[in-house]
Amino acid sequence: MDAAPSRKQVTHERIVATAARAIRRGGFHGVGVADIMKEAGLTHGGFYAHFASRNALLTEALERAGQEGVARVAKEVEARREQGASAFRALVEGYLAERHLSASDKMCAVAALASEIPRQSPGVREAAAERVRGLIAMVAQSLPADVPASNAPLIASQLVGALQLSRALGDNAEGKALLAATRDVLLAQFDRTAP
């Protein structure tokens, strides 16, 4: 029988969850310790009872954001699979869905933060590298049997890049057109169920 989490564990989880949302929403530089603690309903002074540094918080927050993003993508993929889509089609259509143009705080942490990662601490960069590896693995698992897994990094980069560029263009006809064009190209090239 598992023991109930302690008050400190619950508080720690609340801080990490708040920071995970904040980094996807505003990037790493948009995450201040005081702001996170305030948003979590806590005092700034209590931060160091949970984390050795801001970078320690960012590392945990990135890991959490990545896990949450993977869970959301997996849920969307499963829903599309239940409607008869191939695993690859479900992933591409789910990842490049128009609703993700204005939802950077809810979806893939890699797409939300990729441009900022190289300027972070080594611990944060390694956590980010794990998120990238996880995305590549997810793509590899979705590929049709006759498509080499060596295509997974290329496809993952197209997914992330298309989402980033579409967001840069905006949640408008231009951004949506870029998403649609990328979906079409990827599905035509790699989805064996495409007409």
C-alpha positions in Angstrom: 0.0 0.0 0.0 1.5 3.3 -1.1 1.6 6.1 1.5 -0.1 9.4 0.7 2.3 12.0 -0.5 3.7 14.4 2.1 2.7 18.1 2.1 6.2 18.9 0.8 5.8 16.4 -2.1 2.4 17.9 -3.0 3.8 21.4 -2.9 6.8 20.4 -5.0 4.5 18.8 -7.6 2.4 22.0 -7.7 5.6 24.1 -8.4 6.8 21.8 -11.1 3.4 21.7 -12.8 3.1 25.5 -12.7 6.6 25.9 -14.1 6.0 23.3 -16.9 3.0 25.4 -18.1 5.0 28.6 -17.8 8.0 27.4 -19.9 5.7 26.2 -22.7 3.8 29.5 -22.5 6.6 32.0 -22.2 9.9 30.2 -22.8 12.7 29.7 -20.3 13.4 33.4 -19.9 9.7 33.9 -19.2 10.1 31.8 -16.0 11.0 33.7 -13.0 11.1 32.0 -9.6 9.0 34.7 -7.9 6.4 34.5 -10.7 6.2 30.7 -10.6 5.8 30.7 -6.8 3.1 33.3 -7.0 1.2 31.5 -9.7 1.5 28.3 -7.6 0.0 30.2 -4.6 3.2 30.1 -2.6 5.8 32.5 -1.3 9.0 33.2 -3.0 10.9 32.3 0.1 9.8 28.7 0.1 11.4 28.0 -3.3 14.8 26.8 -2.0 13.1 24.2 0.3 12.3 22.4 -3.0 15.0 23.3 -5.5 18.7 24.0 -5.4 18.5 26.5 -8.2 16.3 27.9 -10.9 18.1 25.6 -13.3 17.0 22.6 -11.2 13.4 23.8 -11.4 13.7 24.3 -15.2 15.1 20.8 -15.7 12.2 19.2 -13.8 9.7 21.5 -15.5 11.0 20.6 -18.9 10.8 16.9 -18.1 7.2 17.4 -16.9 6.2 19.5 -19.9 7.7 16.8 -22.1 5.8 14.0 -20.4 2.5 15.9 -20.5 3.0 16.7 -24.2 3.7 13.1 -25.0 0.6 12.0 -23.1 -1.5 14.5 -25.0 -0.1 13.5 -28.4 -0.6 9.8 -27.5 -4.2 10.5 -26.5 -4.8 12.3 -29.8 -3.1 9.5 -31.8 -5.2 6.9 -30.0 -8.4 8.7 -30.8 -7.4 9.0 -34.5 -6.4 5.3 -34.6 -9.9 4.4 -33.2 -11.3 6.2 -36.3 -9.2 4.0 -38.6 -6.1 6.1 -39.2 -2.7 4.4 -39.5 -0.3 5.1 -36.6 1.7 7.5 -38.8 -1.3 9.4 -40.2 -2.6 9.7 -36.6 0.7 11.1 -35.4 1.1 13.6 -38.3 -2.5 14.8 -38.2 -2.5 15.0 -34.4 0.8 16.8 -34.1 0.1 19.3 -36.9 -3.5 20.0 -36.0 -4.5 23.6 -36.4 -5.6 24.0 -32.8 -1.9 23.7 -31.8 -1.1 27.0 -33.5 -2.3 28.8 -30.4 -1.7 26.1 -27.8 2.1 26.1 -27.2 1.4 25.9 -23.4 -0.4 22.5 -23.9 1.5 20.5 -26.4 5.0 19.5 -27.4 7.7 21.1 -25.3 10.3 20.5 -28.0 8.3 22.7 -30.5 7.6 25.3 -27.8 11.2 25.6 -26.6 13.6 24.3 -29.3 15.1 27.7 -30.2 16.0 28.5 -26.6 17.5 25.1 -25.6 21.1 25.7 -26.8 21.4 28.7 -24.4 20.4 26.8 -21.3 22.4 25.1 -18.6 23.9 21.6 -19.3 21.2 20.0 -17.1 18.4 21.7 -19.0 20.0 20.9 -22.4 20.3 17.2 -21.4 16.6 17.1 -20.3 15.7 18.7 -23.7 17.8 16.2 -25.6 15.8 13.4 -23.9 12.6 15.0 -25.0 13.9 15.2 -28.6 15.0 11.5 -28.4 11.5 10.7 -27.1 9.8 12.5 -30.0 12.1 10.7 -32.5 11.2 7.3 -30.9 7.5 8.1 -31.1 7.8 8.9 -34.8 9.9 5.7 -35.3 7.2 3.6 -33.6 4.5 5.1 -35.9 6.3 4.4 -39.2 4.9 1.8 -41.6 7.0 -1.5 -41.4 8.6 -0.8 -44.8 9.8 2.7 -43.9 13.3 2.6 -42.3 13.5 4.0 -38.8 16.4 6.1 -40.0 13.7 8.5 -41.4 12.4 9.2 -37.9 14.8 12.1 -37.1 14.0 13.8 -40.4 10.3 13.5 -39.9 10.5 14.7 -36.3 12.4 17.7 -37.4 9.8 18.4 -40.1 7.0 18.2 -37.5 8.7 20.5 -35.0 9.8 22.9 -37.7 6.5 23.1 -39.4 4.7 23.8 -36.0 7.3 26.5 -35.1 7.1 28.2 -38.4 3.3 28.0 -38.5 3.1 29.6 -35.1 5.5 32.3 -36.3 3.1 33.0 -39.2 0.2 33.0 -36.8 -3.1 31.3 -36.2 -4.4 32.5 -39.5 -4.8 31.3 -43.1 -1.0 31.5 -43.7 -0.1 29.4 -40.6 -2.8 26.9 -41.3 -1.7 26.5 -44.9 1.9 25.7 -43.9 0.6 23.0 -41.5 -1.6 21.6 -44.2 1.2 21.5 -46.8 3.5 19.8 -44.4 0.9 17.2 -43.4 0.2 16.5 -47.1 3.9 16.1 -48.0 4.6 13.8 -45.0 1.6 11.6 -45.6 2.2 11.4 -49.3 5.8 10.3 -48.7 5.4 8.0 -45.8 1.8 6.9 -45.1 1.1 3.7 -47.0 -2.7 4.1 -46.5 -2.7 7.4 -48.4 -4.9 7.4 -51.5 
